[in-house]
Amino acid sequence: MRRGGEEHRVLHLAPHYVKATYPGRYGFTVVAGPVYPGLAAALPGEYLTRLELGNRIFGDDWRLEAVGMEEDRLVLFTSQTTVIGEAAAPDEIIAFMQRRRLMLLDGMSIGHPGALSFYRDLDQLAVFDAHPANVLKDESGVLLPIDLIMLTAEGALAEQLEAALS
């Protein structure tokens, strides 16, 4: 396996990628801050919820393959069908999200520098870290979000995101 970013190692077994989280590391989530939401280390359940939301909202194909232990810490093994495409432009990402009633949180960049953030107050769905490396466009022009930070906002975080829509 090779390094695949902040949260996992990657092995390409066509037509899928198999990913193993680093021991005790499950990517990021977003939490309310004193003034502005920010990144925090995700728990295993938050990581799995993020994958489930990607499957349900964007039709992704993430699968939990196994759970293991390494260095006495939990490791999650997932797979995803290989996604091939070019980086989507920010305006394409915004239009794609708006068609799903996800509104741009203008000026709120959480995750990768310059990443776009979105919120749908109807069901409190929040999507962060939307940038060209995480949203690809296939040869037919279909946008394919991968590896976005997704969650259902509650409490103070939902309040901060709703205020940002105003």
PyMOL CGO cylinders between C-alpha atoms (Angstrom):
from pymol import cmd
from pymol.cgo import CYLINDER

trace = [
    CYLINDER, 0.00, 0.00, 0.00, 1.11, 3.55, -0.66, 0.3, 1, 1, 1, 1, 1, 1,
    CYLINDER, 1.11, 3.55, -0.66, 0.32, 6.74, 1.19, 0.3, 1, 1, 1, 1, 1, 1,
    CYLINDER, 0.32, 6.74, 1.19, -3.03, 8.14, 0.11, 0.3, 1, 1, 1, 1, 1, 1,
    CYLINDER, -3.03, 8.14, 0.11, -3.24, 11.37, 2.04, 0.3, 1, 1, 1, 1, 1, 1,
    CYLINDER, -3.24, 11.37, 2.04, -3.95, 12.37, 5.60, 0.3, 1, 1, 1, 1, 1, 1,
    CYLINDER, -3.95, 12.37, 5.60, -6.19, 9.51, 6.58, 0.3, 1, 1, 1, 1, 1, 1,
    CYLINDER, -6.19, 9.51, 6.58, -5.41, 6.34, 4.66, 0.3, 1, 1, 1, 1, 1, 1,
    CYLINDER, -5.41, 6.34, 4.66, -3.08, 4.16, 2.63, 0.3, 1, 1, 1, 1, 1, 1,
    CYLINDER, -3.08, 4.16, 2.63, -4.19, 3.07, -0.83, 0.3, 1, 1, 1, 1, 1, 1,
    CYLINDER, -4.19, 3.07, -0.83, -3.86, -0.06, -2.94, 0.3, 1, 1, 1, 1, 1, 1,
    CYLINDER, -3.86, -0.06, -2.94, -5.18, -0.12, -6.51, 0.3, 1, 1, 1, 1, 1, 1,
    CYLINDER, -5.18, -0.12, -6.51, -6.80, -3.46, -7.34, 0.3, 1, 1, 1, 1, 1, 1,
    CYLINDER, -6.80, -3.46, -7.34, -8.64, -2.66, -10.58, 0.3, 1, 1, 1, 1, 1, 1,
    CYLINDER, -8.64, -2.66, -10.58, -11.48, -1.84, -10.82, 0.3, 1, 1, 1, 1, 1, 1,
    CYLINDER, -11.48, -1.84, -10.82, -11.34, -0.72, -7.16, 0.3, 1, 1, 1, 1, 1, 1,
    CYLINDER, -11.34, -0.72, -7.16, -9.16, 1.16, -4.76, 0.3, 1, 1, 1, 1, 1, 1,
    CYLINDER, -9.16, 1.16, -4.76, -8.75, -0.43, -1.35, 0.3, 1, 1, 1, 1, 1, 1,
    CYLINDER, -8.75, -0.43, -1.35, -8.01, 2.01, 1.45, 0.3, 1, 1, 1, 1, 1, 1,
    CYLINDER, -8.01, 2.01, 1.45, -6.78, 1.33, 4.97, 0.3, 1, 1, 1, 1, 1, 1,
    CYLINDER, -6.78, 1.33, 4.97, -6.94, 4.09, 7.55, 0.3, 1, 1, 1, 1, 1, 1,
    CYLINDER, -6.94, 4.09, 7.55, -3.76, 4.77, 9.46, 0.3, 1, 1, 1, 1, 1, 1,
    CYLINDER, -3.76, 4.77, 9.46, -3.95, 3.14, 12.90, 0.3, 1, 1, 1, 1, 1, 1,
    CYLINDER, -3.95, 3.14, 12.90, -6.16, 5.31, 15.11, 0.3, 1, 1, 1, 1, 1, 1,
    CYLINDER, -6.16, 5.31, 15.11, -6.74, 7.96, 12.39, 0.3, 1, 1, 1, 1, 1, 1,
    CYLINDER, -6.74, 7.96, 12.39, -10.06, 8.36, 10.59, 0.3, 1, 1, 1, 1, 1, 1,
    CYLINDER, -10.06, 8.36, 10.59, -9.78, 11.61, 8.71, 0.3, 1, 1, 1, 1, 1, 1,
    CYLINDER, -9.78, 11.61, 8.71, -11.55, 14.76, 9.76, 0.3, 1, 1, 1, 1, 1, 1,
    CYLINDER, -11.55, 14.76, 9.76, -14.90, 16.08, 10.78, 0.3, 1, 1, 1, 1, 1, 1,
    CYLINDER, -14.90, 16.08, 10.78, -16.06, 19.66, 11.28, 0.3, 1, 1, 1, 1, 1, 1,
    CYLINDER, -16.06, 19.66, 11.28, -17.06, 21.06, 14.66, 0.3, 1, 1, 1, 1, 1, 1,
    CYLINDER, -17.06, 21.06, 14.66, -18.39, 24.39, 15.91, 0.3, 1, 1, 1, 1, 1, 1,
    CYLINDER, -18.39, 24.39, 15.91, -15.74, 26.82, 17.01, 0.3, 1, 1, 1, 1, 1, 1,
    CYLINDER, -15.74, 26.82, 17.01, -15.84, 29.93, 19.17, 0.3, 1, 1, 1, 1, 1, 1,
    CYLINDER, -15.84, 29.93, 19.17, -16.51, 32.04, 16.06, 0.3, 1, 1, 1, 1, 1, 1,
    CYLINDER, -16.51, 32.04, 16.06, -16.07, 29.81, 13.00, 0.3, 1, 1, 1, 1, 1, 1,
    CYLINDER, -16.07, 29.81, 13.00, -16.36, 26.04, 12.45, 0.3, 1, 1, 1, 1, 1, 1,
    CYLINDER, -16.36, 26.04, 12.45, -13.11, 24.12, 12.14, 0.3, 1, 1, 1, 1, 1, 1,
    CYLINDER, -13.11, 24.12, 12.14, -11.58, 20.72, 11.51, 0.3, 1, 1, 1, 1, 1, 1,
    CYLINDER, -11.58, 20.72, 11.51, -11.25, 18.08, 14.21, 0.3, 1, 1, 1, 1, 1, 1,
    CYLINDER, -11.25, 18.08, 14.21, -10.04, 14.50, 14.16, 0.3, 1, 1, 1, 1, 1, 1,
    CYLINDER, -10.04, 14.50, 14.16, -12.91, 12.16, 13.25, 0.3, 1, 1, 1, 1, 1, 1,
    CYLINDER, -12.91, 12.16, 13.25, -13.93, 9.11, 15.24, 0.3, 1, 1, 1, 1, 1, 1,
    CYLINDER, -13.93, 9.11, 15.24, -14.39, 5.76, 13.43, 0.3, 1, 1, 1, 1, 1, 1,
    CYLINDER, -14.39, 5.76, 13.43, -18.18, 6.19, 13.40, 0.3, 1, 1, 1, 1, 1, 1,
    CYLINDER, -18.18, 6.19, 13.40, -17.88, 9.68, 11.93, 0.3, 1, 1, 1, 1, 1, 1,
    CYLINDER, -17.88, 9.68, 11.93, -15.62, 8.32, 9.18, 0.3, 1, 1, 1, 1, 1, 1,
    CYLINDER, -15.62, 8.32, 9.18, -18.14, 5.59, 8.34, 0.3, 1, 1, 1, 1, 1, 1,
    CYLINDER, -18.14, 5.59, 8.34, -21.05, 8.05, 8.44, 0.3, 1, 1, 1, 1, 1, 1,
    CYLINDER, -21.05, 8.05, 8.44, -19.15, 10.24, 5.99, 0.3, 1, 1, 1, 1, 1, 1,
    CYLINDER, -19.15, 10.24, 5.99, -18.82, 7.29, 3.60, 0.3, 1, 1, 1, 1, 1, 1,
    CYLINDER, -18.82, 7.29, 3.60, -22.50, 6.35, 3.99, 0.3, 1, 1, 1, 1, 1, 1,
    CYLINDER, -22.50, 6.35, 3.99, -23.56, 9.93, 3.23, 0.3, 1, 1, 1, 1, 1, 1,
    CYLINDER, -23.56, 9.93, 3.23, -21.37, 9.93, 0.11, 0.3, 1, 1, 1, 1, 1, 1,
    CYLINDER, -21.37, 9.93, 0.11, -23.07, 6.75, -1.07, 0.3, 1, 1, 1, 1, 1, 1,
    CYLINDER, -23.07, 6.75, -1.07, -26.58, 8.01, -0.33, 0.3, 1, 1, 1, 1, 1, 1,
    CYLINDER, -26.58, 8.01, -0.33, -26.30, 11.63, -1.45, 0.3, 1, 1, 1, 1, 1, 1,
    CYLINDER, -26.30, 11.63, -1.45, -23.89, 11.34, -4.39, 0.3, 1, 1, 1, 1, 1, 1,
    CYLINDER, -23.89, 11.34, -4.39, -24.32, 7.71, -5.46, 0.3, 1, 1, 1, 1, 1, 1,
    CYLINDER, -24.32, 7.71, -5.46, -20.75, 6.82, -4.54, 0.3, 1, 1, 1, 1, 1, 1,
    CYLINDER, -20.75, 6.82, -4.54, -19.70, 3.20, -4.14, 0.3, 1, 1, 1, 1, 1, 1,
    CYLINDER, -19.70, 3.20, -4.14, -17.79, 3.10, -0.83, 0.3, 1, 1, 1, 1, 1, 1,
    CYLINDER, -17.79, 3.10, -0.83, -17.83, -0.24, 0.97, 0.3, 1, 1, 1, 1, 1, 1,
    CYLINDER, -17.83, -0.24, 0.97, -16.58, -1.27, 4.37, 0.3, 1, 1, 1, 1, 1, 1,
    CYLINDER, -16.58, -1.27, 4.37, -14.47, -4.34, 3.67, 0.3, 1, 1, 1, 1, 1, 1,
    CYLINDER, -14.47, -4.34, 3.67, -12.89, -5.16, 7.04, 0.3, 1, 1, 1, 1, 1, 1,
    CYLINDER, -12.89, -5.16, 7.04, -11.96, -3.88, 10.46, 0.3, 1, 1, 1, 1, 1, 1,
    CYLINDER, -11.96, -3.88, 10.46, -8.57, -4.75, 11.90, 0.3, 1, 1, 1, 1, 1, 1,
    CYLINDER, -8.57, -4.75, 11.90, -6.01, -3.83, 14.51, 0.3, 1, 1, 1, 1, 1, 1,
    CYLINDER, -6.01, -3.83, 14.51, -2.54, -2.44, 13.91, 0.3, 1, 1, 1, 1, 1, 1,
    CYLINDER, -2.54, -2.44, 13.91, -0.24, -1.14, 16.63, 0.3, 1, 1, 1, 1, 1, 1,
    CYLINDER, -0.24, -1.14, 16.63, -3.12, -1.88, 19.06, 0.3, 1, 1, 1, 1, 1, 1,
    CYLINDER, -3.12, -1.88, 19.06, -5.31, 0.64, 17.26, 0.3, 1, 1, 1, 1, 1, 1,
    CYLINDER, -5.31, 0.64, 17.26, -8.33, 0.23, 14.98, 0.3, 1, 1, 1, 1, 1, 1,
    CYLINDER, -8.33, 0.23, 14.98, -7.85, 0.23, 11.19, 0.3, 1, 1, 1, 1, 1, 1,
    CYLINDER, -7.85, 0.23, 11.19, -10.80, 0.44, 8.78, 0.3, 1, 1, 1, 1, 1, 1,
    CYLINDER, -10.80, 0.44, 8.78, -10.48, -1.15, 5.33, 0.3, 1, 1, 1, 1, 1, 1,
    CYLINDER, -10.48, -1.15, 5.33, -12.78, 0.26, 2.64, 0.3, 1, 1, 1, 1, 1, 1,
    CYLINDER, -12.78, 0.26, 2.64, -13.03, -0.01, -1.11, 0.3, 1, 1, 1, 1, 1, 1,
    CYLINDER, -13.03, -0.01, -1.11, -14.28, 2.32, -3.81, 0.3, 1, 1, 1, 1, 1, 1,
    CYLINDER, -14.28, 2.32, -3.81, -14.73, 1.81, -7.54, 0.3, 1, 1, 1, 1, 1, 1,
    CYLINDER, -14.73, 1.81, -7.54, -11.96, 3.55, -9.47, 0.3, 1, 1, 1, 1, 1, 1,
    CYLINDER, -11.96, 3.55, -9.47, -13.05, 7.06, -10.45, 0.3, 1, 1, 1, 1, 1, 1,
    CYLINDER, -13.05, 7.06, -10.45, -11.49, 8.49, -13.60, 0.3, 1, 1, 1, 1, 1, 1,
    CYLINDER, -11.49, 8.49, -13.60, -11.85, 12.09, -14.61, 0.3, 1, 1, 1, 1, 1, 1,
    CYLINDER, -11.85, 12.09, -14.61, -10.39, 15.55, -14.65, 0.3, 1, 1, 1, 1, 1, 1,
    CYLINDER, -10.39, 15.55, -14.65, -10.66, 18.15, -11.94, 0.3, 1, 1, 1, 1, 1, 1,
    CYLINDER, -10.66, 18.15, -11.94, -13.99, 19.98, -11.91, 0.3, 1, 1, 1, 1, 1, 1,
    CYLINDER, -13.99, 19.98, -11.91, -13.94, 23.76, -11.90, 0.3, 1, 1, 1, 1, 1, 1,
    CYLINDER, -13.94, 23.76, -11.90, -15.27, 25.59, -8.82, 0.3, 1, 1, 1, 1, 1, 1,
    CYLINDER, -15.27, 25.59, -8.82, -18.29, 26.96, -10.73, 0.3, 1, 1, 1, 1, 1, 1,
    CYLINDER, -18.29, 26.96, -10.73, -19.15, 23.41, -11.85, 0.3, 1, 1, 1, 1, 1, 1,
    CYLINDER, -19.15, 23.41, -11.85, -18.91, 22.19, -8.25, 0.3, 1, 1, 1, 1, 1, 1,
    CYLINDER, -18.91, 22.19, -8.25, -21.19, 25.01, -7.05, 0.3, 1, 1, 1, 1, 1, 1,
    CYLINDER, -21.19, 25.01, -7.05, -23.81, 24.27, -9.75, 0.3, 1, 1, 1, 1, 1, 1,
    CYLINDER, -23.81, 24.27, -9.75, -23.65, 20.52, -8.97, 0.3, 1, 1, 1, 1, 1, 1,
    CYLINDER, -23.65, 20.52, -8.97, -24.24, 21.13, -5.26, 0.3, 1, 1, 1, 1, 1, 1,
    CYLINDER, -24.24, 21.13, -5.26, -27.00, 23.70, -5.86, 0.3, 1, 1, 1, 1, 1, 1,
    CYLINDER, -27.00, 23.70, -5.86, -28.91, 21.15, -7.96, 0.3, 1, 1, 1, 1, 1, 1,
    CYLINDER, -28.91, 21.15, -7.96, -28.98, 19.07, -4.76, 0.3, 1, 1, 1, 1, 1, 1,
    CYLINDER, -28.98, 19.07, -4.76, -30.21, 22.10, -2.77, 0.3, 1, 1, 1, 1, 1, 1,
    CYLINDER, -30.21, 22.10, -2.77, -26.82, 22.45, -1.05, 0.3, 1, 1, 1, 1, 1, 1,
    CYLINDER, -26.82, 22.45, -1.05, -26.12, 26.16, -0.69, 0.3, 1, 1, 1, 1, 1, 1,
    CYLINDER, -26.12, 26.16, -0.69, -22.64, 27.62, -0.88, 0.3, 1, 1, 1, 1, 1, 1,
    CYLINDER, -22.64, 27.62, -0.88, -21.28, 28.89, 2.43, 0.3, 1, 1, 1, 1, 1, 1,
    CYLINDER, -21.28, 28.89, 2.43, -19.57, 31.84, 0.80, 0.3, 1, 1, 1, 1, 1, 1,
    CYLINDER, -19.57, 31.84, 0.80, -16.16, 32.56, 2.29, 0.3, 1, 1, 1, 1, 1, 1,
    CYLINDER, -16.16, 32.56, 2.29, -16.12, 29.40, 4.44, 0.3, 1, 1, 1, 1, 1, 1,
    CYLINDER, -16.12, 29.40, 4.44, -13.15, 27.28, 3.38, 0.3, 1, 1, 1, 1, 1, 1,
    CYLINDER, -13.15, 27.28, 3.38, -12.67, 24.21, 5.55, 0.3, 1, 1, 1, 1, 1, 1,
    CYLINDER, -12.67, 24.21, 5.55, -10.26, 21.45, 4.60, 0.3, 1, 1, 1, 1, 1, 1,
    CYLINDER, -10.26, 21.45, 4.60, -7.96, 22.03, 1.63, 0.3, 1, 1, 1, 1, 1, 1,
    CYLINDER, -7.96, 22.03, 1.63, -7.03, 25.72, 1.17, 0.3, 1, 1, 1, 1, 1, 1,
    CYLINDER, -7.03, 25.72, 1.17, -9.68, 27.33, -1.03, 0.3, 1, 1, 1, 1, 1, 1,
    CYLINDER, -9.68, 27.33, -1.03, -12.09, 24.40, -0.67, 0.3, 1, 1, 1, 1, 1, 1,
    CYLINDER, -12.09, 24.40, -0.67, -15.79, 25.14, -0.98, 0.3, 1, 1, 1, 1, 1, 1,
    CYLINDER, -15.79, 25.14, -0.98, -18.31, 24.42, 1.79, 0.3, 1, 1, 1, 1, 1, 1,
    CYLINDER, -18.31, 24.42, 1.79, -22.05, 23.77, 1.44, 0.3, 1, 1, 1, 1, 1, 1,
    CYLINDER, -22.05, 23.77, 1.44, -25.08, 23.39, 3.70, 0.3, 1, 1, 1, 1, 1, 1,
    CYLINDER, -25.08, 23.39, 3.70, -28.67, 22.24, 3.26, 0.3, 1, 1, 1, 1, 1, 1,
    CYLINDER, -28.67, 22.24, 3.26, -30.80, 23.44, 6.17, 0.3, 1, 1, 1, 1, 1, 1,
    CYLINDER, -30.80, 23.44, 6.17, -33.70, 21.16, 5.20, 0.3, 1, 1, 1, 1, 1, 1,
    CYLINDER, -33.70, 21.16, 5.20, -31.90, 18.12, 6.65, 0.3, 1, 1, 1, 1, 1, 1,
    CYLINDER, -31.90, 18.12, 6.65, -28.81, 19.84, 8.12, 0.3, 1, 1, 1, 1, 1, 1,
    CYLINDER, -28.81, 19.84, 8.12, -26.49, 18.17, 5.61, 0.3, 1, 1, 1, 1, 1, 1,
    CYLINDER, -26.49, 18.17, 5.61, -23.07, 19.82, 5.52, 0.3, 1, 1, 1, 1, 1, 1,
    CYLINDER, -23.07, 19.82, 5.52, -20.42, 19.20, 2.87, 0.3, 1, 1, 1, 1, 1, 1,
    CYLINDER, -20.42, 19.20, 2.87, -16.87, 20.47, 3.22, 0.3, 1, 1, 1, 1, 1, 1,
    CYLINDER, -16.87, 20.47, 3.22, -13.53, 20.16, 1.44, 0.3, 1, 1, 1, 1, 1, 1,
    CYLINDER, -13.53, 20.16, 1.44, -15.04, 20.41, -2.05, 0.3, 1, 1, 1, 1, 1, 1,
    CYLINDER, -15.04, 20.41, -2.05, -12.15, 21.29, -4.31, 0.3, 1, 1, 1, 1, 1, 1,
    CYLINDER, -12.15, 21.29, -4.31, -11.04, 20.16, -7.79, 0.3, 1, 1, 1, 1, 1, 1,
    CYLINDER, -11.04, 20.16, -7.79, -9.01, 17.16, -6.51, 0.3, 1, 1, 1, 1, 1, 1,
    CYLINDER, -9.01, 17.16, -6.51, -12.09, 15.91, -4.60, 0.3, 1, 1, 1, 1, 1, 1,
    CYLINDER, -12.09, 15.91, -4.60, -14.65, 16.46, -7.37, 0.3, 1, 1, 1, 1, 1, 1,
    CYLINDER, -14.65, 16.46, -7.37, -13.81, 14.94, -10.73, 0.3, 1, 1, 1, 1, 1, 1,
    CYLINDER, -13.81, 14.94, -10.73, -15.62, 15.25, -14.05, 0.3, 1, 1, 1, 1, 1, 1,
    CYLINDER, -15.62, 15.25, -14.05, -15.82, 12.13, -16.20, 0.3, 1, 1, 1, 1, 1, 1,
    CYLINDER, -15.82, 12.13, -16.20, -15.65, 12.05, -20.01, 0.3, 1, 1, 1, 1, 1, 1,
    CYLINDER, -15.65, 12.05, -20.01, -19.44, 12.53, -20.19, 0.3, 1, 1, 1, 1, 1, 1,
    CYLINDER, -19.44, 12.53, -20.19, -19.27, 15.66, -18.04, 0.3, 1, 1, 1, 1, 1, 1,
    CYLINDER, -19.27, 15.66, -18.04, -20.74, 13.96, -14.94, 0.3, 1, 1, 1, 1, 1, 1,
    CYLINDER, -20.74, 13.96, -14.94, -19.31, 15.25, -11.67, 0.3, 1, 1, 1, 1, 1, 1,
    CYLINDER, -19.31, 15.25, -11.67, -18.06, 12.60, -9.25, 0.3, 1, 1, 1, 1, 1, 1,
    CYLINDER, -18.06, 12.60, -9.25, -17.42, 13.78, -5.68, 0.3, 1, 1, 1, 1, 1, 1,
    CYLINDER, -17.42, 13.78, -5.68, -14.88, 11.71, -3.78, 0.3, 1, 1, 1, 1, 1, 1,
    CYLINDER, -14.88, 11.71, -3.78, -13.48, 12.07, -0.29, 0.3, 1, 1, 1, 1, 1, 1,
    CYLINDER, -13.48, 12.07, -0.29, -15.59, 15.04, 0.80, 0.3, 1, 1, 1, 1, 1, 1,
    CYLINDER, -15.59, 15.04, 0.80, -16.12, 15.73, 4.49, 0.3, 1, 1, 1, 1, 1, 1,
    CYLINDER, -16.12, 15.73, 4.49, -19.84, 15.17, 5.00, 0.3, 1, 1, 1, 1, 1, 1,
    CYLINDER, -19.84, 15.17, 5.00, -21.95, 15.20, 8.14, 0.3, 1, 1, 1, 1, 1, 1,
    CYLINDER, -21.95, 15.20, 8.14, -25.31, 16.03, 9.60, 0.3, 1, 1, 1, 1, 1, 1,
    CYLINDER, -25.31, 16.03, 9.60, -24.81, 19.24, 11.58, 0.3, 1, 1, 1, 1, 1, 1,
    CYLINDER, -24.81, 19.24, 11.58, -26.34, 19.52, 15.03, 0.3, 1, 1, 1, 1, 1, 1,
    CYLINDER, -26.34, 19.52, 15.03, -26.43, 22.03, 17.86, 0.3, 1, 1, 1, 1, 1, 1,
    CYLINDER, -26.43, 22.03, 17.86, -23.91, 24.86, 17.75, 0.3, 1, 1, 1, 1, 1, 1,
    CYLINDER, -23.91, 24.86, 17.75, -22.46, 23.72, 14.42, 0.3, 1, 1, 1, 1, 1, 1,
    CYLINDER, -22.46, 23.72, 14.42, -25.91, 23.81, 12.75, 0.3, 1, 1, 1, 1, 1, 1,
    CYLINDER, -25.91, 23.81, 12.75, -26.45, 27.28, 14.22, 0.3, 1, 1, 1, 1, 1, 1,
    CYLINDER, -26.45, 27.28, 14.22, -23.12, 28.53, 12.83, 0.3, 1, 1, 1, 1, 1, 1,
    CYLINDER, -23.12, 28.53, 12.83, -23.82, 27.09, 9.38, 0.3, 1, 1, 1, 1, 1, 1,
    CYLINDER, -23.82, 27.09, 9.38, -27.37, 28.46, 9.26, 0.3, 1, 1, 1, 1, 1, 1,
    CYLINDER, -27.37, 28.46, 9.26, -26.07, 31.89, 10.28, 0.3, 1, 1, 1, 1, 1, 1,
    CYLINDER, -26.07, 31.89, 10.28, -23.50, 31.69, 7.47, 0.3, 1, 1, 1, 1, 1, 1,
    CYLINDER, -23.50, 31.69, 7.47, -26.32, 31.20, 4.94, 0.3, 1, 1, 1, 1, 1, 1,
    CYLINDER, -26.32, 31.20, 4.94, -27.91, 34.51, 5.93, 0.3, 1, 1, 1, 1, 1, 1,
]
cmd.load_cgo(trace, "trace")
